[in-house]
Amino acid sequence: MLAPVPVVELFGVNRLWGYGLIGPAIAATWATGRWQRRRRLARLGTGAPAAPATRTGFWDDDPEPDLADVPETAIGLAVSLDAAAVPAERRDRAMANLVRSIQNETIDADLRVQLIQDLVDLGGKDMAMRLSPVAAASDVDVEVRLEAAEHMSRFSLAEATRALEAIAADPAVDGKYRLDAASALVDCAARPAGIALMQLVTDGSVSEYVRHSAANMLRPVDGSSAALALRHLATSPLVTSRLRIICAEQLAEYNAGDAENALWRLIKGVEAIMDYHLGIDAAEAMHGISPEVGVEAYSVLAADAYFHWFGRIEAAFRLGRLGVRDGFDLLSDFACAEGLDDVYGIAALDRLFQLEIESGTLDQEE
């Protein structure tokens, strides 16, 4: 029926009639195929395959298998097993494989962190608690360990506390991640968190930023421990002078006497080779804690022969601004001192004029 037109014409059929038979021929072929398929399905005794049920969770239990449909030769070894245990075994095996993938160092750490987030969101507590070996393994990237421990804390504080303690106390871990672990530990257990944070404060191998941040994190946990940590940093000679001043100012909120002692140690230890601004800043911090003690600190710096000349001039100027007459007298002595370099004499004279203008003394003399 689908022959070319010349063949159709050989049978003496008109061209129009020949092409008109194509449609019925296609319809007959389709109907025959449908009929044969129905006969074949009827002989097999099965219907159309059912659509798979939609899962509502990552670890939904599979329906129990109907053993009546299983051939007797396939039952064999499984005859003594409960049919409901099969999905659990598959689930355990799948979880174990996922945990091994998370521990695989050849996979990018960011991808493994995202994998942990997705799996815990889908698998819930059962998946989160299987991450304990990941959080405890020292050969796993610390970012992955932290992520696993933080997700464990949603379901078991005890397990998460042990994992975070191990990370925070591990000297092989970078200080920034140890600080992150101690910070997460604050939400799990206050006492272990305080111990971990204090270890970071006293650990000279980590950066000053980490040590100071750990001391600040102690403040909402335990005020007395925070004061002890700040005093340690404020009096440590290995800590930069700038950070010691900052810690002393914070320490004053807990114990003003300890803060003053820390600043006195810094002021009395200044030398000519040091940045004189640090000594002035220490005296200014002292004045903020106790005005009377601050005036004394400025006086000590201005009269210290080992202190830098610009620092002595600035200290005398600050005294004059506070209304202390000694500030004017010291600046006048500096400007007229014999053997003093001209640059320092001119600086002292300039400060003296500025002080007299601000105080109105120059206008009164005129």
Buried (B, 14 or more C-beta within 10 A) or exposed (E): EEEEEEEBEEEEBEEEEBBEEEEEEEEEEEEEEEEEEEEEEEEEEEEEEEEEEEEEEBBEEEEEEEEEEEEEEEEEEBEEEEEEEBBEEEBEEBBEEBBEEBBEEEBEBEEBBEBBEEBBEEBBEBBBBBBBBBBBBEEBBBBBBBBBBBBBBEBBEEBBBBBBBBBBBBEEBEBBBBBBBBBBBBEBBEEBBBBBBBBBBBBEEBEBEBBBBBBBBBBEBBEEBBBBBBBBBBBBEEBEBBBBBBBBBBBBBBBEEBBBBBBBBBBEEBEEEBEBBBBBBBBBBBBEBBEEBBBBBBBBBBEBEEBBBBBBBBBBBBBBBBEBEBBBBBBBEBBEEEEBEEEBBEBBBBBBEBBBEEBEEBEEEE
